[in-house]
Amino acid sequence: MLRTDDDWNMDVEAVTRPGSTTKFQIETERPYFYFKPVLLGDGTTMWSRGENYLAVATSGAALEVYPFFREDTQCSVCELMPPPASPSGGEHRFRVFLPPGYHENTLKRYPVLYMHDGHNLFFKEEAFAGNTWRTDEVLNMLDKMNAIEEAIVVGIFPSDRMTDYIMPGYENYGRFLVETLKPLIEGKYRTLNGPVNTAAMGSSLGGVVSFYLGWQWPEVFGKVACLSSTFTYRDDLLQRVSKEPKRRIHIYLDSGWPGDNYEATRSMRDRLIWKGYRPGSELFYLAFPEAKHDEKAWAARSPIPFQFLFGKLPRFSKLKHRD
């Protein structure tokens, strides 16, 4: 059944139950409402886990949800994966963050975000100076807000970031991701494939290599997020943007000020706009006054690039809107 905030004690019965999906239809004059799936049986009511779902009555298209009802006791990021063998010679350990309900809801597939400096993402004991991006916490909060599509995050550990994230070393690192790690992830986990569902994200040198991945393999990485990126430090990306054809990718850029690679990031932004990238859609740029070059600052503003990469957008029906 379904229940809504019109009356949390009233059951809304399904219109159809074809196979493993259930369809409900809610008629309302309200601009939005909250709802939650429930399972009824043997005199008990089991509510789906997590926050209530938000429905905005504008699009006219069906809203797909994948509820789960059992507590997920498996730690999604506890296992540090050993480095897989790679033809490029690169060896990188990695962690995989799986969204809540992943193990129960076996019909759902997820976009994938590849993040660099994996040691700084989840656990304080691994992170530089004990500060992390709190990636799992931030993503779970955005999911509770109904603000993003749930995503699998692969946190990749560098073997030597001063080699892996700058030229020419980022060529082998990129080949490791494209030829070894990505096929492994797609073979083991329920992923949505294609560039629109595959993103790269990082900060500082990690922002540089994220941009490199999208520019070098736009058919693989369709979205990149580059925070406080050290553009022009041992990379030729500004020159490549000037001389090479525009790529079909979406790009997020930001930096703090003063310092924090503000000037280099502005230079890249302006070069991309000159190249034809449309600000606000293909390209999103922000600068943060007095933001520092550290994990605390990147964690604080990470909800913005996460929403740029995986923001939950409405799907509209083919019916014409009537006022």
C-alpha positions as a Python dict, from the first residue, in 0.01 Angstrom:
ca = {
    (1, 'M'): (0, 0, 0),
    (2, 'L'): (87, 368, -8),
    (3, 'R'): (25, 632, 257),
    (4, 'T'): (44, 1009, 220),
    (5, 'D'): (57, 1311, 447),
    (6, 'D'): (-312, 1373, 376),
    (7, 'D'): (-373, 1097, 631),
    (8, 'W'): (-86, 876, 741),
    (9, 'N'): (-333, 615, 868),
    (10, 'M'): (-524, 575, 539),
    (11, 'D'): (-413, 314, 285),
    (12, 'V'): (-396, 404, -84),
    (13, 'E'): (-443, 88, -285),
    (14, 'A'): (-251, 11, -602),
    (15, 'V'): (-403, 71, -944),
    (16, 'T'): (-204, -214, -1100),
    (17, 'R'): (57, -466, -982),
    (18, 'P'): (232, -583, -1300),
    (19, 'G'): (517, -819, -1217),
    (20, 'S'): (761, -674, -968),
    (21, 'T'): (634, -315, -988),
    (22, 'T'): (329, -155, -832),
    (23, 'K'): (151, 149, -973),
    (24, 'F'): (-38, 404, -765),
    (25, 'Q'): (-236, 706, -877),
    (26, 'I'): (-286, 1004, -647),
    (27, 'E'): (-533, 1279, -732),
    (28, 'T'): (-460, 1605, -556),
    (29, 'E'): (-491, 1979, -598),
    (30, 'R'): (-186, 2039, -380),
    (31, 'P'): (138, 2147, -549),
    (32, 'Y'): (334, 1881, -358),
    (33, 'F'): (290, 1612, -95),
    (34, 'Y'): (487, 1344, 90),
    (35, 'F'): (421, 972, 73),
    (36, 'K'): (562, 641, 189),
    (37, 'P'): (516, 278, 80),
    (38, 'V'): (403, 30, 347),
    (39, 'L'): (375, -348, 365),
    (40, 'L'): (69, -488, 540),
    (41, 'G'): (39, -843, 670),
    (42, 'D'): (-64, -1047, 974),
    (43, 'G'): (-203, -739, 1144),
    (44, 'T'): (127, -550, 1115),
    (45, 'T'): (230, -244, 920),
    (46, 'M'): (589, -220, 799),
    (47, 'W'): (694, 125, 679),
    (48, 'S'): (968, 163, 422),
    (49, 'R'): (1302, 277, 561),
    (50, 'G'): (1439, 627, 531),
    (51, 'E'): (1270, 962, 490),
    (52, 'N'): (933, 1022, 327),
    (53, 'Y'): (929, 1057, -51),
    (54, 'L'): (844, 1395, -203),
    (55, 'A'): (605, 1419, -498),
    (56, 'V'): (573, 1750, -684),
    (57, 'A'): (251, 1756, -884),
    (58, 'T'): (383, 1935, -1190),
    (59, 'S'): (539, 1700, -1442),
    (60, 'G'): (251, 1462, -1502),
    (61, 'A'): (503, 1181, -1549),
    (62, 'A'): (527, 877, -1323),
    (63, 'L'): (761, 907, -1027),
    (64, 'E'): (970, 592, -978),
    (65, 'V'): (1076, 494, -626),
    (66, 'Y'): (1261, 190, -497),
    (67, 'P'): (1163, 143, -131),
    (68, 'F'): (1339, -94, 108),
    (69, 'F'): (1197, -226, 434),
    (70, 'R'): (1476, -398, 624),
    (71, 'E'): (1757, -229, 809),
    (72, 'D'): (2073, -243, 601),
    (73, 'T'): (2332, -371, 847),
    (74, 'Q'): (2610, -412, 591),
    (75, 'C'): (2880, -147, 598),
    (76, 'S'): (2898, -15, 246),
    (77, 'V'): (3251, 127, 270),
    (78, 'C'): (3424, -92, 528),
    (79, 'E'): (3606, -320, 288),
    (80, 'L'): (3922, -178, 133),
    (81, 'M'): (3950, -350, -206),
    (82, 'P'): (4295, -473, -316),
    (83, 'P'): (4442, -328, -636),
    (84, 'P'): (4328, -520, -946),
    (85, 'A'): (4584, -622, -1206),
    (86, 'S'): (4610, -361, -1480),
    (87, 'P'): (4766, -366, -1828),
    (88, 'S'): (4871, -4, -1770),
    (89, 'G'): (5081, -110, -1473),
    (90, 'G'): (4888, 104, -1226),
    (91, 'E'): (4790, -43, -890),
    (92, 'H'): (4527, 135, -684),
    (93, 'R'): (4323, 21, -387),
    (94, 'F'): (3968, 149, -368),
    (95, 'R'): (3652, 163, -157),
    (96, 'V'): (3297, 143, -287),
    (97, 'F'): (3011, 332, -124),
    (98, 'L'): (2673, 166, -184),
    (99, 'P'): (2353, 367, -119),
    (100, 'P'): (2106, 260, 151),
    (101, 'G'): (1884, -24, 33),
    (102, 'Y'): (2129, -144, -230),
    (103, 'H'): (2139, -501, -99),
    (104, 'E'): (1760, -536, -64),
    (105, 'N'): (1637, -351, -371),
    (106, 'T'): (1786, -568, -642),
    (107, 'L'): (1593, -408, -930),
    (108, 'K'): (1755, -67, -901),
    (109, 'R'): (2066, 40, -1094),
    (110, 'Y'): (2280, 339, -1007),
    (111, 'P'): (2503, 599, -1173),
    (112, 'V'): (2868, 583, -1067),
    (113, 'L'): (3097, 857, -937),
    (114, 'Y'): (3472, 796, -940),
    (115, 'M'): (3643, 1010, -674),
    (116, 'H'): (4015, 1058, -629),
    (117, 'D'): (4213, 1076, -304),
    (118, 'G'): (3995, 794, -175),
    (119, 'H'): (4172, 796, 162),
    (120, 'N'): (4020, 1138, 237),
    (121, 'L'): (3656, 1050, 168),
    (122, 'F'): (3522, 831, 448),
    (123, 'F'): (3740, 742, 749),
    (124, 'K'): (3928, 985, 975),
    (125, 'E'): (4201, 735, 1051),
    (126, 'E'): (4294, 724, 680),
    (127, 'A'): (4250, 1092, 597),
    (128, 'F'): (4508, 1366, 578),
    (129, 'A'): (4514, 1546, 918),
    (130, 'G'): (4215, 1335, 1021),
    (131, 'N'): (3966, 1537, 813),
    (132, 'T'): (3739, 1370, 557),
    (133, 'W'): (3488, 1479, 295),
    (134, 'R'): (3218, 1289, 494),
    (135, 'T'): (3106, 1164, 152),
    (136, 'D'): (2871, 893, 279),
    (137, 'E'): (2707, 1132, 528),
    (138, 'V'): (2658, 1408, 270),
    (139, 'L'): (2513, 1173, 8),
    (140, 'N'): (2278, 1013, 260),
    (141, 'M'): (2155, 1357, 368),
    (142, 'L'): (2093, 1466, 7),
    (143, 'D'): (1904, 1142, -48),
    (144, 'K'): (1685, 1214, 255),
    (145, 'M'): (1613, 1556, 104),
    (146, 'N'): (1498, 1391, -221),
    (147, 'A'): (1758, 1616, -386),
    (148, 'I'): (1969, 1368, -582),
    (149, 'E'): (1958, 1037, -759),
    (150, 'E'): (2132, 778, -545),
    (151, 'A'): (2478, 692, -674),
    (152, 'I'): (2756, 441, -622),
    (153, 'V'): (3083, 613, -528),
    (154, 'V'): (3420, 456, -599),
    (155, 'G'): (3695, 615, -390),
    (156, 'I'): (4033, 545, -553),
    (157, 'F'): (4354, 556, -350),
    (158, 'P'): (4655, 710, -527),
    (159, 'S'): (4981, 524, -535),
    (160, 'D'): (5162, 858, -571),
    (161, 'R'): (4929, 1153, -629),
    (162, 'M'): (5219, 1370, -752),
    (163, 'T'): (5251, 1120, -1036),
    (164, 'D'): (4898, 990, -1084),
    (165, 'Y'): (4725, 1329, -1106),
    (166, 'I'): (4960, 1529, -1331),
    (167, 'M'): (5107, 1480, -1678),
    (168, 'P'): (5233, 1246, -1800),
    (169, 'G'): (5138, 1017, -1511),
    (170, 'Y'): (4766, 1080, -1539),
    (171, 'E'): (4767, 901, -1874),
    (172, 'N'): (4839, 564, -1707),
    (173, 'Y'): (4606, 648, -1418),
    (174, 'G'): (4328, 726, -1664),
    (175, 'R'): (4386, 405, -1855),
    (176, 'F'): (4363, 214, -1526),
    (177, 'L'): (4021, 366, -1459),
    (178, 'V'): (3889, 315, -1811),
    (179, 'E'): (4037, -25, -1894),
    (180, 'T'): (4050, -198, -1554),
    (181, 'L'): (3853, -39, -1273),
    (182, 'K'): (3538, 70, -1458),
    (183, 'P'): (3478, -275, -1617),
    (184, 'L'): (3536, -434, -1275),
    (185, 'I'): (3282, -205, -1107),
    (186, 'E'): (3024, -256, -1381),
    (187, 'G'): (3071, -633, -1364),
    (188, 'K'): (3030, -655, -986),
    (189, 'Y'): (2768, -389, -908),
    (190, 'R'): (2430, -283, -1050),
    (191, 'T'): (2535, 24, -1243),
    (192, 'L'): (2381, 251, -1503),
    (193, 'N'): (2630, 272, -1787),
    (194, 'G'): (2715, 534, -2046),
    (195, 'P'): (2875, 880, -2007),
    (196, 'V'): (2557, 1044, -1873),
    (197, 'N'): (2573, 804, -1577),
    (198, 'T'): (2950, 812, -1519),
    (199, 'A'): (3125, 1101, -1343),
    (200, 'A'): (3466, 1190, -1199),
    (201, 'M'): (3528, 1428, -909),
    (202, 'G'): (3822, 1552, -709),
    (203, 'S'): (3995, 1849, -550),
    (204, 'S'): (4329, 2021, -605),
    (205, 'L'): (4534, 1783, -822),
    (206, 'G'): (4233, 1551, -807),
    (207, 'G'): (4031, 1824, -978),
    (208, 'V'): (4289, 1839, -1256),
    (209, 'V'): (4279, 1465, -1320),
    (210, 'S'): (3898, 1472, -1312),
    (211, 'F'): (3898, 1730, -1589),
    (212, 'Y'): (4159, 1530, -1779),
    (213, 'L'): (3944, 1217, -1765),
    (214, 'G'): (3641, 1396, -1909),
    (215, 'W'): (3842, 1571, -2180),
    (216, 'Q'): (4041, 1259, -2276),
    (217, 'W'): (3751, 1010, -2257),
    (218, 'P'): (3423, 1204, -2303),
    (219, 'E'): (3259, 886, -2428),
    (220, 'V'): (3325, 737, -2080),
    (221, 'F'): (3306, 1027, -1832),
    (222, 'G'): (3018, 1255, -1927),
    (223, 'K'): (3033, 1468, -1611),
    (224, 'V'): (3325, 1605, -1409),
    (225, 'A'): (3349, 1810, -1090),
    (226, 'C'): (3676, 1994, -1025),
    (227, 'L'): (3720, 2169, -689),
    (228, 'S'): (4014, 2404, -621),
    (229, 'S'): (4196, 2260, -921),
    (230, 'T'): (4565, 2331, -978),
    (231, 'F'): (4525, 2401, -1350),
    (232, 'T'): (4853, 2501, -1527),
    (233, 'Y'): (5065, 2314, -1271),
    (234, 'R'): (5219, 2033, -1476),
    (235, 'D'): (4925, 1993, -1710),
    (236, 'D'): (4839, 2129, -2055),
    (237, 'L'): (4461, 2132, -2019),
    (238, 'L'): (4413, 2505, -2088),
    (239, 'Q'): (4603, 2465, -2415),
    (240, 'R'): (4408, 2153, -2509),
    (241, 'V'): (4075, 2329, -2449),
    (242, 'S'): (4190, 2608, -2681),
    (243, 'K'): (4314, 2387, -2962),
    (244, 'E'): (4092, 2077, -2956),
    (245, 'P'): (3722, 2027, -3040),
    (246, 'K'): (3463, 2087, -2772),
    (247, 'R'): (3374, 1773, -2576),
    (248, 'R'): (3018, 1666, -2496),
    (249, 'I'): (3063, 1678, -2119),
    (250, 'H'): (2918, 1873, -1826),
    (251, 'I'): (3170, 2051, -1606),
    (252, 'Y'): (3158, 2186, -1250),
    (253, 'L'): (3437, 2422, -1141),
    (254, 'D'): (3493, 2604, -813),
    (255, 'S'): (3759, 2748, -588),
    (256, 'G'): (3804, 2949, -272),
    (257, 'W'): (3939, 3304, -254),
    (258, 'P'): (4196, 3440, -201),
    (259, 'G'): (4440, 3184, -327),
    (260, 'D'): (4302, 2830, -352),
    (261, 'N'): (4374, 2825, -727),
    (262, 'Y'): (4117, 3099, -783),
    (263, 'E'): (4297, 3258, -1081),
    (264, 'A'): (4368, 2926, -1253),
    (265, 'T'): (4006, 2816, -1214),
    (266, 'R'): (3878, 3149, -1351),
    (267, 'S'): (4110, 3107, -1648),
    (268, 'M'): (3969, 2763, -1718),
    (269, 'R'): (3612, 2888, -1681),
    (270, 'D'): (3668, 3171, -1928),
    (271, 'R'): (3842, 2942, -2174),
    (272, 'L'): (3551, 2698, -2163),
    (273, 'I'): (3294, 2973, -2220),
    (274, 'W'): (3503, 3095, -2516),
    (275, 'K'): (3497, 2736, -2641),
    (276, 'G'): (3116, 2741, -2639),
    (277, 'Y'): (3019, 2586, -2306),
    (278, 'R'): (2694, 2737, -2181),
    (279, 'P'): (2719, 2871, -1823),
    (280, 'G'): (2454, 2730, -1593),
    (281, 'S'): (2391, 2415, -1795),
    (282, 'E'): (2701, 2263, -1954),
    (283, 'L'): (2930, 2459, -1722),
    (284, 'F'): (2870, 2556, -1359),
    (285, 'Y'): (3119, 2779, -1177),
    (286, 'L'): (3129, 2916, -823),
    (287, 'A'): (3384, 3096, -605),
    (288, 'F'): (3370, 3083, -225),
    (289, 'P'): (3505, 3380, -24),
    (290, 'E'): (3767, 3284, 235),
    (291, 'A'): (3727, 2911, 165),
    (292, 'K'): (4046, 2725, 245),
    (293, 'H'): (4230, 2456, 52),
    (294, 'D'): (4141, 2158, 271),
    (295, 'E'): (3902, 1870, 323),
    (296, 'K'): (3677, 2065, 560),
    (297, 'A'): (3609, 2328, 294),
    (298, 'W'): (3550, 2070, 21),
    (299, 'A'): (3317, 1869, 244),
    (300, 'A'): (3117, 2181, 331),
    (301, 'R'): (3046, 2268, -33),
    (302, 'S'): (3035, 1914, -175),
    (303, 'P'): (2650, 1911, -177),
    (304, 'I'): (2668, 2158, -467),
    (305, 'P'): (2872, 1945, -712),
    (306, 'F'): (2686, 1632, -599),
    (307, 'Q'): (2361, 1800, -703),
    (308, 'F'): (2516, 1921, -1027),
    (309, 'L'): (2622, 1566, -1110),
    (310, 'F'): (2316, 1374, -987),
    (311, 'G'): (2043, 1628, -914),
    (312, 'K'): (1694, 1479, -920),
    (313, 'L'): (1517, 1649, -1210),
    (314, 'P'): (1149, 1611, -1304),
    (315, 'R'): (1041, 1402, -1601),
    (316, 'F'): (755, 1556, -1796),
    (317, 'S'): (476, 1367, -1969),
    (318, 'K'): (392, 1426, -2335),
    (319, 'L'): (57, 1579, -2236),
    (320, 'K'): (40, 1952, -2285),
    (321, 'H'): (27, 2165, -1974),
    (322, 'R'): (-304, 2336, -1907),
    (323, 'D'): (-329, 2647, -1687),
}
